[in-house]
Amino acid sequence: MSRRIAIAWVVVVAAVPLASIVFALSVFLQSVALERSSEPFSQERWLRAAPASDERYRLAIGLIDSRALTGMSVDDVQRMLGPRHLSQADNTLSYSVGDPGTFGLGAHLVIEFDADGRAKRAFIVRD
């Protein structure tokens, strides 16, 4: 094997894993940056946005950060956010929201209620 061919193989063998690492790192960093990208909550924008949209994801982060849901009843939450999009467990409501950081995989805004039926926390769950 000639010296040029050997050098070419070494370059190719080294370049492929390096390119894969760079790609994976860029995807991870983009995901981290977008994960906490939020917008102040607006009921009008929430109701107008598509259920699994990235806009709803950003609004959901803003809603969680504001803690506006804390203490609200199930009926109050549904008046604010509209009917739930996913099945309701005993003490939760769940709404589909987009997730800009995971290649189109879905995410859900989950609102958990205490024994008195008042919202105690809200969080995002990814599929």
Secondary structure as GFF3:
##gff-version 3
##sequence-region A 1 127
A	DSSP	alpha_helix	3	35	.	.	.	ID=ss1
A	DSSP	alpha_helix	43	48	.	.	.	ID=ss2
A	DSSP	alpha_helix	54	66	.	.	.	ID=ss3
A	DSSP	alpha_helix	74	81	.	.	.	ID=ss4
A	DSSP	beta_strand	92	97	.	.	.	ID=ss5
A	DSSP	beta_strand	107	113	.	.	.	ID=ss6
A	DSSP	beta_strand	119	126	.	.	.	ID=ss7
###
